[in-house]
Amino acid sequence: MNIALRKLALLEKNMREREEAARLEGYTTSPIDSNFKQRITQLMDKVRAI
């Protein structure tokens, strides 16, 4: 289970970095599916609360 949580955390971090890079390049929309990002963030919040 620990490996799965690490992978999810890395995925969440990678999405944040890609979104920030796109913002710095001048894109107004996110290249990442917002629904997918929201589900990953909610899942990680639930895990952090435990």
Stockholm file with secondary structure:
# STOCKHOLM 1.0

chainA/1-50         MNIALRKLALLEKNMREREEAARLEGYTTSPIDSNFKQRITQLMDKVRAI
#=GR chainA/1-50 SS CHHHHHHHHHHHHHHHHHHHHHHHTTCSSCSSCHHHHHHHHHHHHHHHHC
#=GC SS_cons        CHHHHHHHHHHHHHHHHHHHHHHHTTCSSCSSCHHHHHHHHHHHHHHHHC
//
